């Protein structure tokens, strides 16, 4: 497409795309409140330790596609700052030194400081006894090129 040579009415997505609707991978169930990721084929999956997936946000509903094909159903996911469980592995705990740095997906409700074999969950904004507050930011959560 050629560059503009006149005014353009560029559409804006309402609510800054806080909510996404993503087709769900076949054979999986994603529970409401889960950390949701997107696999390499563009399907929503429960968050898990894996390289090359992209964090999408928090599941706003339960999506049971255990018996369905890829994309047979979709799930509503919200982006923002959410509190996840901190890993139980002492050596990999997210701590105060990780604030404003990335943390990584351990499973669909847990984050870790261990990057090896994992994908970025988001940016740590707070760590306390309630868990790890993580900003789900698409600029941070996309997998690295070649991942």
C-alpha positions as a Python dict, from the first residue, in 0.01 Angstrom:
ca = {
    (1, 'X'): (0, 0, 0),
    (2, 'X'): (127, 344, -87),
    (3, 'X'): (194, 614, 173),
    (4, 'X'): (-87, 859, 251),
    (5, 'X'): (-134, 1159, 30),
    (6, 'X'): (-447, 1281, 211),
    (7, 'X'): (-621, 1259, 550),
    (8, 'X'): (-718, 916, 684),
    (9, 'X'): (-981, 817, 939),
    (10, 'X'): (-775, 566, 1140),
    (11, 'X'): (-992, 347, 1361),
    (12, 'X'): (-917, 313, 1732),
    (13, 'X'): (-1001, 2, 1930),
    (14, 'X'): (-1231, 84, 2222),
    (15, 'X'): (-1083, 47, 2570),
    (16, 'X'): (-730, 26, 2428),
    (17, 'X'): (-787, -344, 2353),
    (18, 'X'): (-803, -436, 2722),
    (19, 'X'): (-1009, -739, 2621),
    (20, 'X'): (-911, -988, 2352),
    (21, 'X'): (-1111, -1278, 2211),
    (22, 'X'): (-878, -1561, 2113),
    (23, 'X'): (-954, -1902, 1959),
    (24, 'X'): (-872, -2188, 2199),
    (25, 'X'): (-637, -2476, 2121),
    (26, 'X'): (-812, -2810, 2081),
    (27, 'X'): (-781, -3055, 2368),
    (28, 'X'): (-740, -2795, 2643),
    (29, 'X'): (-945, -2636, 2918),
    (30, 'X'): (-860, -2286, 3036),
    (31, 'X'): (-1008, -2193, 3372),
    (32, 'X'): (-1141, -1849, 3462),
    (33, 'X'): (-864, -1652, 3630),
    (34, 'X'): (-585, -1847, 3460),
    (35, 'X'): (-282, -1692, 3298),
    (36, 'X'): (-344, -1741, 2926),
    (37, 'X'): (-78, -1770, 2658),
    (38, 'X'): (-90, -1795, 2281),
    (39, 'X'): (94, -2080, 2111),
    (40, 'X'): (295, -2052, 1789),
    (41, 'X'): (-19, -2122, 1583),
    (42, 'X'): (-223, -1842, 1742),
    (43, 'X'): (-437, -2050, 1978),
    (44, 'X'): (-504, -1973, 2345),
    (45, 'X'): (-357, -2223, 2590),
    (46, 'X'): (-321, -2229, 2970),
    (47, 'X'): (6, -2065, 3072),
    (48, 'X'): (290, -2314, 3105),
    (49, 'X'): (666, -2329, 3114),
    (50, 'X'): (761, -2326, 2746),
    (51, 'X'): (976, -2118, 2517),
    (52, 'X'): (813, -1941, 2224),
    (53, 'X'): (465, -1872, 2362),
    (54, 'X'): (319, -1526, 2415),
    (55, 'X'): (138, -1415, 2730),
    (56, 'X'): (-210, -1287, 2643),
    (57, 'X'): (-359, -1201, 2985),
    (58, 'X'): (-609, -1337, 3238),
    (59, 'X'): (-898, -1563, 3140),
    (60, 'X'): (-1230, -1386, 3202),
    (61, 'X'): (-1424, -1711, 3170),
    (62, 'X'): (-1366, -2085, 3163),
    (63, 'X'): (-1321, -2227, 2812),
    (64, 'X'): (-1356, -2606, 2787),
    (65, 'X'): (-1226, -2719, 2451),
    (66, 'X'): (-1103, -3055, 2580),
    (67, 'X'): (-1302, -3242, 2317),
    (68, 'X'): (-1292, -2980, 2043),
    (69, 'X'): (-1075, -2894, 1747),
    (70, 'X'): (-835, -2602, 1736),
    (71, 'X'): (-1042, -2283, 1730),
    (72, 'X'): (-1377, -2455, 1791),
    (73, 'X'): (-1441, -2207, 2072),
    (74, 'X'): (-1291, -1875, 2181),
    (75, 'X'): (-1203, -1722, 2515),
    (76, 'X'): (-1224, -1365, 2645),
    (77, 'X'): (-893, -1255, 2795),
    (78, 'X'): (-812, -927, 2968),
    (79, 'X'): (-480, -747, 2974),
    (80, 'X'): (-361, -540, 3269),
    (81, 'X'): (-184, -593, 3602),
    (82, 'X'): (-268, -918, 3781),
    (83, 'X'): (-141, -1087, 4097),
    (84, 'X'): (-1, -1436, 4036),
    (85, 'X'): (147, -1691, 4276),
    (86, 'X'): (523, -1680, 4328),
    (87, 'X'): (711, -2003, 4255),
    (88, 'X'): (761, -2245, 4543),
    (89, 'X'): (1126, -2300, 4441),
    (90, 'X'): (1327, -2075, 4674),
    (91, 'X'): (1614, -2022, 4430),
    (92, 'X'): (1372, -1902, 4158),
    (93, 'X'): (1144, -1677, 4366),
    (94, 'X'): (1057, -1336, 4228),
    (95, 'X'): (1171, -1075, 4480),
    (96, 'X'): (1206, -701, 4532),
    (97, 'X'): (1513, -694, 4306),
    (98, 'X'): (1288, -802, 4015),
    (99, 'X'): (1057, -497, 4029),
    (100, 'X'): (1038, -336, 3683),
    (101, 'X'): (1207, -641, 3532),
    (102, 'X'): (1050, -938, 3351),
    (103, 'X'): (930, -1255, 3519),
    (104, 'X'): (847, -1582, 3349),
    (105, 'X'): (557, -1829, 3324),
    (106, 'X'): (582, -2138, 3543),
    (107, 'X'): (218, -2251, 3498),
    (108, 'X'): (-129, -2100, 3455),
    (109, 'X'): (-122, -1931, 3797),
    (110, 'X'): (248, -1908, 3889),
    (111, 'X'): (543, -1692, 3786),
    (112, 'X'): (915, -1742, 3839),
    (113, 'X'): (1243, -1555, 3804),
    (114, 'X'): (1388, -1851, 3608),
    (115, 'X'): (1406, -1764, 3238),
    (116, 'X'): (1551, -2094, 3116),
    (117, 'X'): (1300, -2276, 2895),
    (118, 'X'): (1024, -2030, 2980),
    (119, 'X'): (846, -1735, 2819),
    (120, 'X'): (801, -1389, 2966),
    (121, 'X'): (486, -1345, 3176),
    (122, 'X'): (527, -969, 3200),
    (123, 'X'): (685, -691, 3402),
    (124, 'X'): (699, -721, 3782),
    (125, 'X'): (539, -417, 3947),
    (126, 'X'): (507, -543, 4307),
    (127, 'X'): (606, -842, 4519),
    (128, 'X'): (450, -910, 4859),
    (129, 'X'): (283, -1183, 5063),
    (130, 'X'): (-20, -1184, 4830),
    (131, 'X'): (196, -1274, 4529),
    (132, 'X'): (361, -1109, 4232),
    (133, 'X'): (180, -824, 4056),
    (134, 'X'): (265, -855, 3687),
    (135, 'X'): (188, -612, 3406),
    (136, 'X'): (87, -802, 3095),
    (137, 'X'): (239, -585, 2824),
    (138, 'X'): (252, -699, 2461),
    (139, 'X'): (579, -513, 2409),
    (140, 'X'): (740, -739, 2670),
    (141, 'X'): (563, -1070, 2627),
    (142, 'X'): (618, -1149, 2259),
    (143, 'X'): (864, -1434, 2206),
    (144, 'X'): (1207, -1344, 2075),
    (145, 'X'): (1264, -1380, 1702),
    (146, 'X'): (1362, -1735, 1619),
    (147, 'X'): (1219, -1873, 1947),
}
